[in-house]
Amino acid sequence: MNCRRYGRKPTLVLWLLVAIADLVFLTIAAGALVMIAIVALLALVVGGVFAARLLAKPAQAPEAVVVRRRA
């Protein structure tokens, strides 16, 4: 059977364009100030999650440097 595979790059780009168009329509409907506030809030949440993950990692001990002499 000749079936088209899911997840190809053109398909993903098409869905990305649809998502961007949806954001534009939402911005027009809700207002620019509301959308800027939502984007700023999302950026703060993502930054907080990233910082929490970064701080939650255990500190790794520095690896010992091995110096080898050439024969």
WORA-V214989 format. One record per backbone hydrogen bond with DSSP energy under -0.5 kcal/mol. NH is the residue of the N-H (numbers start at 1). CO is the residue of the C=O. If there is no record, write none. Layout:
nh-><NH:NH>
co-><CO:CO>
//
This chain:
nh-><3:12:13:14:15:16:17:18:19:20:21:22:23:24:25:26:27:28:29:30:31:35:36:37:38:39:40:41:42:43:44:45:46:47:48:49:50:51:52:53:54:55:56:57:66:67:68>
co-><1:8:9:10:11:12:13:14:15:16:17:18:19:20:21:22:23:24:25:26:27:31:32:33:34:35:36:37:38:39:40:41:42:43:44:45:46:47:48:49:50:51:52:53:64:65:66>
//
